[in-house]
Amino acid sequence: MAFLIVDAHVHLKHGDVNRTEYNAETIVYTMDAVGIDISVVFAMSTSTKRSIEMALEACKKFPDRLIPYVYAIPSFERVVN
């Protein structure tokens, strides 16, 4: 029986003080290098709305490899579309 290797905690990053970038392509490249089949991805270093957009955009590029994790914190923003 074959098992899938799933990483359930992966951050998408659009850059930080060190200009570190973890986009969908970088994540999938790293997954391939270490033998991970599927990753659950989310972004936290931006607004709630943009975080959700980033997760969905990444998963559209690699629908068989990435699963979006999205969240809504009512006190952060009034509306998330």
N, C-alpha and C positions, 0 to 999 in steps of 0.2 A: 504494500500500500504506500503510495507516494503522499507526502505531506507538503502543504504550501508553507513557506516561511513568510510570516507577516510581521512587519514593523508597524506597531500601532501608535507610534508617537514621532512624527516627523514634522519639523518646522519649515515652512516656506519663508524665505527672507528676501526682502527687496533691497537689502543693503543696510549696513550699520556704520559705526564710526570707522571700522577697519575696512569698509567697502566689501564686506563679505556678502556673497549672493548665493542663495540656495533656490534656484528656480527648478521647474519641472524637469528640464533636461539634465541638470546636475544631479538631481535626486535619483532619476532613473539610471543614469550612468553609474552612480555609486551603488545602487541596488544590484545592478548587473555584476559589478566588481566583487561584491561580497555574498552574492547568492540569495538575495531577498526577492521574493516573487511579487509581493503586494505591499504597499505602504499606505497608511492613513495619514493624510497631510492636512495641515492647517497653518494659518498665519496669525501672529498675534502682535506684531510690532507696528500696527497701523490701526486705522479705525475699524470698527466692527463691520461696517458695510464693505470696506475695501478688503478686509480679511476674507470675508465670504466670497467676494469676487475673485480674489487670487486663488483660493482653493478650487473653485469651480473651473476657472480658466486652466489651471494645471491639470485637472482631471479630465477635461475635454481633450487635451493633447494626448493623454495616455490612459484611456478609459479602462483598459485591462490591467493596468499596473497601479493606478492611484485611486484612492477612495477619499472623498472630501469629508472632513470633520468641520462642521460649522457650529457656531454658538451665537447666542444673542444675550447680551447683558442689558436689561432695560435702562439702567442708570447711565449707560454710556452714550446712547443716542436715542432719539425719539422714535424713528422709523427705520426699519431695514427692509428694503424691497428685494 
